[in-house]
Amino acid sequence: MDRGHAAVGRGRKALAGTLVGAALLAQAAAGPAAYAAGAAAPIEGSSPERPLILIPYSVPGATPSPQPAPDTPVAPQYQESYKVWLEMKAKANGGTKYTRADYAKMPDWSGVWTRVGGFNWNSPPVVEREATGIGPAAAQAMLDHCKSFPCKGWLEADLTPEYAERYLNKLTAVAHGFEWDQLSDCLPSGFPRFLLNPFFREFTVTPSETWLSQETQGEYRRIYTDGRGHVAEEDGLPLWEGDSIGFWDGDTLVVHTIRVRAEELQRNMPSVSDQASVIERIRMVDPNTIENVATLYDPKVLKKPWTGVHRYVRVTSPVARLDMWSCAENNNVVPTPEGGSTFILPGEPGYKDPDNIQNLWTERAIAYGAKLRAEAAQKAGAK
């Protein structure tokens, strides 16, 4: 989406905010009874295309927040996965509703976790261990075994002809040493690639939402479980982590995500389009393992849905915790004309000192200021 479209989207949101604000003021004048039905009560300003509900808070006197209603329509490209997710929700009788009062009953996923199983959407034994790697050798191995997709034991995705060709071209470039990773440009990994990263991560469970965070760029996802629906199409934009809503089916968090950005699934994996959507079923399968069964839908890229099982194990290393780190502090990677990457070395033009990057331009500005002062003093002395 270009900046013009983004600006239009923001303008619509601003107008919607004004209408919602007026609706809230009108209902506030009606007294607390207007909010009694909580998340199930439609509010003034809703429409069939953009239904809204009020999300209440436990704080006495707190004004409820207008959010998309559960029946907010989704775009055609997301319908297949959305219908499956809704069927799951119906079988779970709408899901377990938690409040602050019964927070202790919720699954405890606290701690630090890391992914196991490599970088393929599928893990062994579904695929060969060599198929879970990244880099030229792994790309060449994939090329040696796969001429079309799905490629049993290597890449189980049933790719459309266009994206199968794109993927073979990408593997060929990587096998020859030309690969580019958006992380090298200090961009987020985004979703669904978020699921494949090996970095430390946390699962923060609350009654109204669950946060999935990881060290890469300080990235996190919010999964809303408070009864809201997806953002209406007229208000939505492609997002790095998508738009995620969920419900609890026993101890399993069932998530539906839409509106992601087109990007690569991993260095040696195919790309996904901006029409992708994902259903996840996340649960703790034993005290030290969290499992995410994720099914990827993408009408542009896939002929049929592609399911992967992602496992995260508890990290027990001393002092394991998530720390904020900035990719920019040691990013001396630049693209090559062929679409690969190379490094700027110390002493070369453009090199950034990772130990002092926060002061790089400040120091240059100070040095320039010193030069200007010296020149001024010299002129004053010459008079």
C-alpha positions in Angstrom: 0.0 0.0 0.0 1.4 3.4 -1.0 1.5 6.4 1.3 -1.6 7.9 -0.5 -3.7 4.9 0.4 -2.3 4.9 3.9 -3.3 8.6 4.3 -6.8 7.8 3.1 -7.0 5.0 5.6 -5.9 7.3 8.4 -8.4 9.9 7.3 -11.3 7.3 7.4 -10.1 6.3 10.9 -10.1 9.9 12.1 -13.6 10.4 10.8 -14.8 7.1 12.4 -13.2 8.2 15.6 -15.2 11.4 15.6 -18.5 9.5 15.0 -17.6 7.0 17.7 -16.8 9.8 20.1 -20.2 11.3 19.5 -21.8 8.0 20.1 -20.0 7.5 23.3 -21.0 10.9 24.6 -24.6 10.2 23.7 -24.5 6.8 25.6 -22.7 8.3 28.5 -25.5 10.8 28.9 -27.9 7.8 29.1 -26.1 6.6 32.2 -24.3 3.3 33.2 -27.2 1.2 32.0 -26.1 1.9 28.4 -23.0 -0.2 29.0 -24.7 -3.0 30.9 -24.6 -5.5 28.0 -20.9 -4.9 27.6 -19.2 -6.4 24.6 -22.4 -7.8 23.2 -24.2 -4.5 22.9 -24.1 -2.7 19.5 -23.5 1.0 19.7 -24.7 4.1 17.9 -22.6 4.7 14.7 -22.5 1.0 13.8 -23.4 -0.2 10.3 -23.7 -3.6 8.6 -20.3 -2.9 6.9 -18.7 -1.5 10.1 -20.4 -2.9 13.2 -19.1 -1.7 16.5 -19.4 -2.9 20.1 -18.3 -1.5 23.5 -15.6 -3.3 25.3 -16.0 -2.7 29.0 -13.3 -2.5 31.6 -13.2 -3.6 35.2 -12.2 -0.2 36.6 -15.3 1.5 38.0 -16.3 4.5 35.9 -14.0 3.6 33.0 -15.5 4.5 29.6 -15.9 1.4 27.4 -13.9 1.2 24.2 -15.6 1.0 20.8 -14.2 -1.9 18.8 -15.2 -4.0 15.8 -18.1 -6.4 16.5 -17.6 -10.1 16.2 -19.7 -10.2 13.0 -17.6 -7.5 11.2 -17.3 -8.7 7.6 -13.9 -9.8 6.3 -12.6 -9.5 2.7 -13.2 -12.4 0.2 -9.5 -13.5 0.3 -9.8 -14.3 4.0 -13.2 -16.1 3.9 -11.9 -19.7 3.6 -9.8 -19.5 6.8 -12.3 -17.3 8.6 -15.1 -19.8 8.1 -13.0 -22.6 9.5 -12.1 -20.5 12.5 -15.7 -19.6 13.1 -16.6 -23.3 13.0 -13.9 -24.0 15.6 -15.3 -21.2 17.7 -18.9 -22.6 17.4 -17.7 -26.1 18.5 -16.1 -24.4 21.5 -19.4 -22.8 22.4 -17.9 -19.4 21.7 -14.8 -20.1 23.8 -14.1 -19.7 27.5 -14.7 -16.2 28.7 -12.1 -15.1 31.4 -12.2 -12.0 33.6 -9.7 -10.6 36.0 -11.4 -12.4 38.9 -10.6 -15.8 37.4 -7.2 -15.0 36.0 -5.6 -17.8 38.0 -7.6 -20.3 36.0 -5.9 -19.4 32.7 -3.0 -21.3 31.2 0.4 -20.3 32.6 2.8 -19.8 29.7 5.2 -17.6 31.6 8.9 -18.0 31.1 11.3 -17.6 28.2 11.0 -19.9 25.2 12.8 -20.6 22.0 11.8 -22.3 18.8 13.1 -25.8 17.8 12.9 -27.6 14.5 14.7 -25.3 12.1 13.5 -22.8 9.5 11.0 -24.8 7.4 7.2 -24.3 7.9 7.3 -28.1 8.5 9.7 -29.8 10.9 11.2 -33.2 10.9 10.1 -36.0 10.5 7.7 -34.4 8.1 10.6 -33.0 6.1 14.3 -33.9 6.0 16.5 -32.1 8.5 18.5 -30.7 5.6 15.3 -29.0 4.4 15.1 -27.0 7.7 18.3 -25.1 7.1 19.2 -21.7 5.6 22.0 -20.6 3.3 23.4 -21.7 0.0 24.0 -25.4 0.9 20.4 -25.9 2.1 19.0 -24.0 -1.0 21.1 -26.2 -3.3 19.8 -29.4 -1.5 16.3 -28.2 -2.1 17.0 -27.6 -5.8 18.6 -31.0 -6.1 15.5 -32.7 -4.7 12.6 -30.5 -5.9 11.5 -29.6 -9.5 7.9 -28.8 -8.5 5.8 -28.3 -5.4 4.7 -29.8 -3.2 8.0 -31.6 -2.9 7.5 -34.5 -0.4 9.9 -34.5 2.5 11.4 -31.1 1.5 8.7 -28.4 1.0 5.1 -29.6 1.6 3.5 -26.4 0.2 1.3 -26.8 -2.8 2.5 -23.7 -4.6 0.7 -22.0 -7.5 2.7 -22.0 -10.8 3.6 -18.3 -10.4 5.0 -18.7 -6.9 6.6 -22.0 -7.6 8.6 -20.3 -10.4 9.4 -17.4 -8.1 10.6 -19.8 -5.4 12.8 -21.8 -7.7 14.4 -18.5 -8.9 14.9 -17.5 -5.3 16.5 -20.8 -4.4 18.8 -20.6 -7.4 20.0 -17.1 -6.3 20.6 -18.2 -2.7 22.5 -21.3 -3.9 24.8 -18.9 -5.7 25.3 -16.8 -2.7 22.8 -14.0 -3.4 20.2 -13.7 -0.7 18.6 -10.8 1.1 17.0 -10.8 4.4 14.7 -7.9 5.6 16.2 -8.4 9.1 19.5 -7.2 7.6 17.8 -3.9 6.8 16.6 -3.7 10.4 13.0 -4.4 9.4 10.7 -6.6 11.5 10.4 -10.3 10.7 6.7 -9.8 10.5 4.0 -12.5 10.6 3.8 -15.4 9.8 7.6 -15.4 9.7 7.4 -14.5 13.4 6.6 -18.2 14.1 9.9 -19.4 12.5 12.4 -17.3 14.3 14.8 -19.0 16.9 15.2 -15.9 19.1 14.0 -15.8 22.7 10.3 -15.2 23.1 7.6 -14.8 25.7 3.8 -15.6 25.9 2.0 -13.1 28.1 -1.6 -14.3 28.8 -4.3 -12.0 30.2 -8.1 -12.3 30.1 -8.6 -9.8 27.3 -5.6 -10.3 25.2 -2.4 -12.4 24.8 0.9 -10.9 23.8 3.5 -12.9 21.9 6.8 -11.2 22.0 10.3 -11.9 20.7 13.7 -10.3 20.8 13.9 -9.6 17.1 13.4 -5.8 16.8 11.5 -6.0 20.1 8.6 -7.5 18.1 5.3 -8.5 19.6 1.9 -9.6 18.5 -1.4 -8.8 20.2 -4.2 -11.4 20.1 -7.5 -10.0 21.3 -9.8 -12.4 23.1 -12.2 -9.9 24.5 -15.0 -10.5 21.9 -14.0 -8.0 19.2 -13.9 -8.9 15.6 -11.4 -8.0 12.9 -11.0 -4.3 11.9 -13.4 -3.4 9.1 -12.0 -3.6 5.6 -12.4 0.2 5.1 -10.3 0.8 8.2 -7.7 -1.9 7.7 -4.1 -1.6 6.4 -1.5 -4.3 5.8 0.4 -4.7 9.0 3.8 -6.3 10.0 2.0 -8.6 12.5 -1.4 -8.6 10.9 -4.8 -8.3 12.7 -5.3 -11.1 15.2 -8.4 -12.2 17.2 -8.8 -15.3 19.2 -10.8 -17.4 21.7 -9.9 -20.0 24.3 -10.9 -23.6 23.6 -10.1 -25.2 27.0 -6.3 -24.6 27.4 -5.9 -23.9 23.6 -5.7 -20.4 22.2 -7.3 -20.4 18.7 -6.2 -17.4 16.6 -7.2 -16.0 13.3 -4.9 -13.5 11.6 -5.5 -11.5 8.5 -4.1 -8.4 6.8 -0.4 -9.2 6.8 2.3 -7.7 4.5 3.7 -9.6 1.5 7.1 -10.9 2.5 9.3 -14.0 2.6 8.4 -16.7 5.0 12.0 -17.3 5.7 15.4 -17.0 3.9 15.0 -20.4 2.2 11.2 -20.4 2.2 8.6 -19.2 -0.3 7.0 -15.7 -0.1 3.5 -15.0 1.2 1.2 -12.4 -0.3 -0.8 -9.7 1.3 -3.8 -12.0 0.9 -2.5 -14.5 3.4 -4.3 -15.5 6.6 -3.5 -17.9 9.3 -5.3 -20.1 11.9 -3.3 -21.0 14.9 -4.0 -23.5 17.8 -1.5 -22.7 20.6 -1.3 -24.9 23.7 1.2 -26.2 26.2 1.7 -29.9 25.4 4.0 -30.5 28.4 5.5 -28.3 31.2 8.4 -27.3 29.0 6.9 -27.3 25.5 4.4 -24.9 23.8 3.0 -26.1 20.4 1.5 -24.0 17.7 -0.3 -25.8 14.9 -0.6 -23.1 12.3 -2.4 -23.4 9.0 -1.5 -20.9 6.3 -4.1 -19.8 3.7 -3.0 -17.7 0.7 -5.1 -17.8 -2.6 -2.3 -16.2 -4.6 0.5 -18.5 -3.3 -1.1 -21.8 -2.3 -3.5 -24.2 -4.1 -4.5 -25.5 -0.7 -3.9 -24.6 3.0 -0.4 -25.5 4.4 -0.2 -26.6 8.0 3.0 -26.5 10.1 3.6 -27.6 13.7 5.9 -25.1 15.5 7.3 -26.0 18.9 8.9 -23.8 21.5 10.9 -25.1 24.4 11.4 -23.5 27.8 14.8 -21.8 28.1 16.5 -22.7 31.4 19.9 -20.9 30.9 20.9 -18.7 33.8 19.6 -15.2 33.7 17.5 -15.9 30.5 15.3 -12.9 29.7 14.2 -10.9 26.8 16.3 -7.8 26.3 15.7 -4.9 24.0 18.3 -4.8 21.2 18.6 -2.6 18.1 19.5 -4.1 14.8 20.8 -0.7 13.7 23.7 -0.8 16.3 25.6 -3.4 14.3 24.0 -3.1 10.9 26.8 -2.7 8.4 25.0 -4.8 5.8 24.1 -3.3 2.4 22.4 -4.8 -0.7 24.4 -5.8 -3.8 23.2 -5.0 -7.3 22.1 -8.7 -7.7 19.9 -8.6 -4.7 22.3 -10.2 -2.3 24.1 -8.6 0.7 27.6 -7.6 1.7 29.3 -6.0 4.7 30.9 -2.6 5.1 34.1 -3.2 7.0 35.8 -0.9 9.6 37.6 1.9 7.9 35.4 1.8 4.8 33.0 4.7 3.9 29.7 4.4 5.7 30.9 2.0 8.4 28.9 2.4 11.7 30.7 1.7 15.0 28.4 -0.6 16.9 29.9 0.6 20.2 29.0 4.2 19.6 26.3 4.3 17.0 23.9 6.3 19.3 26.5 9.2 19.2 27.6 8.8 15.5 25.8 11.8 14.1 25.8 13.8 17.4 29.6 13.6 17.4 29.8 14.8 13.8 27.4 17.7 14.6 29.6 18.6 17.6 32.7 18.5 15.4 31.0 20.7 12.9 29.9 23.1 15.6 33.5 23.2 16.8 34.6 24.1 13.3 32.1 26.9 13.0 33.1 28.3 16.3 36.8 28.2 15.4 36.1 29.9 12.1 34.1 32.6 13.9 36.9 33.1 16.4 39.4 33.4 13.6 37.4 36.0 11.9 36.9 38.0 15.1 40.7 37.9 15.8 41.4 39.1 12.3 39.4 42.3 12.8 
